[in-house]
């Protein structure tokens, strides 16, 4: 996995956690759900990058 991809995925996951926390604190279910979705996307991207790396070796 490229370092840039790893940083991007981590940043997206962190932003999702923040968004989820803000949604929970403000009782905004839509924002909370968006945060969870962002985290899931970041996890899937990271898993895809790991699979690509495994086949490169």
Secondary structure, DSSP 8 states (H G I E B T S, - for coil): --HHHHHHHHHHHHHHHHHHHHHHHTT-HHHHHHHHHHHHHHHHHHHHHHHHHHHH-
